[in-house]
Amino acid sequence: MILYAGAIFALSHASIAAGEPPFQHFDKVFHAAEFALFFAVAWKATGRRLLPTFVLTAVYAGTDELHQMFVATRTASALDLAADLLGATIALLVLASGRRLLAFLSRRILGRIQPKVEP
């Protein structure tokens, strides 16, 4: 998680590449994906606890935007922060739903596979 946080910091410190983005709002999609992945890595690092993971991700996303205020070629943006939090929320929903789905399927499948004991 620390390595990934460092990579985000390095990207935030680098100047923005000139050129036309592939599509409108590409940067927002990138922000969402970047912090969805951060959420997934932090989820593993926090022992798979969703609320602490979301808080950690939100705090790091906020500090990332604050950091960009001090980089000459970058700007802080509330919309970027919103995209970061949207990515974290999507990751939270996927991970929480995935865990519930796996638990449900394992109960249903394992419940049927176990042999019946006859007297």
C-alpha positions as CSV (number, residue, x, y, z in Angstrom):
1,M,0.0,0.0,0.0
2,I,2.9,2.4,0.8
3,L,4.5,1.7,-2.6
4,Y,1.2,2.4,-4.4
5,A,0.6,5.6,-2.3
6,G,4.2,6.7,-3.3
7,A,3.4,6.0,-6.9
8,I,0.3,8.3,-6.7
9,F,2.4,10.9,-5.0
10,A,5.0,10.8,-7.8
11,L,2.3,11.0,-10.5
12,S,0.8,14.0,-8.7
13,H,4.1,15.7,-8.5
14,A,4.9,15.2,-12.2
15,S,3.8,17.7,-14.8
16,I,0.8,16.9,-16.9
17,A,1.7,15.5,-20.4
18,A,0.6,17.8,-23.2
19,G,-1.7,16.6,-25.8
20,E,-5.3,15.7,-26.4
21,P,-6.9,13.2,-24.0
22,P,-8.4,10.1,-25.6
23,F,-12.0,11.2,-24.6
24,Q,-13.7,13.9,-22.6
25,H,-13.3,13.6,-18.8
26,F,-10.5,11.0,-19.2
27,D,-8.8,12.4,-16.2
28,K,-11.8,11.8,-14.0
29,V,-12.0,8.2,-15.1
30,F,-8.3,7.9,-14.4
31,H,-8.8,9.4,-10.9
32,A,-11.6,6.9,-10.2
33,A,-9.6,3.9,-11.4
34,E,-6.5,5.1,-9.5
35,F,-8.4,5.3,-6.2
36,A,-10.5,2.2,-6.7
37,L,-7.2,0.4,-6.9
38,F,-5.9,2.3,-3.9
39,F,-9.1,1.2,-2.0
40,A,-8.5,-2.4,-2.9
41,V,-4.9,-2.4,-1.8
42,A,-5.8,-0.5,1.4
43,W,-8.6,-3.0,2.0
44,K,-6.1,-5.8,2.1
45,A,-3.7,-3.8,4.3
46,T,-6.4,-2.9,6.9
47,G,-7.5,-6.5,7.3
48,R,-10.5,-6.2,5.0
49,R,-12.4,-3.7,7.1
50,L,-14.5,-1.6,4.8
51,L,-15.1,1.6,6.9
52,P,-11.4,2.1,7.9
53,T,-10.4,1.4,4.3
54,F,-12.8,4.0,3.0
55,V,-11.7,6.6,5.5
56,L,-8.0,6.0,4.8
57,T,-8.7,6.3,1.0
58,A,-10.7,9.5,1.4
59,V,-8.0,11.0,3.6
60,Y,-5.3,10.1,1.1
61,A,-7.3,11.4,-1.8
62,G,-7.8,14.7,0.0
63,T,-4.1,15.0,0.8
64,D,-3.3,14.2,-2.8
65,E,-5.4,17.1,-3.9
66,L,-3.8,19.4,-1.3
67,H,-0.3,18.3,-2.5
68,Q,-1.2,19.3,-6.0
69,M,-1.9,22.9,-4.8
70,F,1.9,23.2,-4.2
71,V,3.0,21.7,-7.6
72,A,3.5,24.5,-10.1
73,T,2.1,22.6,-13.1
74,R,-0.9,21.0,-11.3
75,T,-4.1,22.3,-9.7
76,A,-6.3,20.9,-6.9
77,S,-9.8,20.2,-7.9
78,A,-12.9,19.3,-6.0
79,L,-14.1,17.4,-9.0
80,D,-10.9,15.3,-9.0
81,L,-11.5,14.5,-5.3
82,A,-15.1,13.6,-6.1
83,A,-13.8,11.2,-8.9
84,D,-11.4,9.7,-6.4
85,L,-14.2,9.1,-3.9
86,L,-16.4,7.7,-6.6
87,G,-13.7,5.2,-7.5
88,A,-13.4,4.2,-3.8
89,T,-17.1,3.8,-3.5
90,I,-17.3,1.6,-6.5
91,A,-14.5,-0.6,-5.1
92,L,-16.3,-0.7,-1.7
93,L,-19.5,-1.9,-3.3
94,V,-17.7,-4.5,-5.5
95,L,-15.7,-5.9,-2.6
96,A,-18.7,-5.9,-0.1
97,S,-21.0,-7.4,-2.7
98,G,-18.4,-9.9,-3.8
99,R,-17.9,-11.1,-0.2
100,R,-21.6,-11.5,0.4
101,L,-22.0,-13.3,-2.9
102,L,-19.2,-15.7,-2.1
103,A,-20.5,-16.4,1.3
104,F,-24.0,-17.1,-0.1
105,L,-22.7,-19.4,-2.8
106,S,-20.4,-21.3,-0.4
107,R,-23.4,-21.9,2.0
108,R,-25.6,-23.0,-0.8
109,I,-23.1,-25.1,-2.6
110,L,-21.4,-26.6,0.5
111,G,-24.8,-27.1,2.1
112,R,-25.9,-29.4,-0.8
113,I,-22.6,-31.2,-1.2
114,Q,-22.4,-32.4,2.4
115,P,-23.6,-36.0,2.6
116,K,-26.6,-36.8,4.5
117,V,-26.0,-39.0,7.5
118,E,-28.6,-41.7,7.8
119,P,-29.4,-43.5,11.1
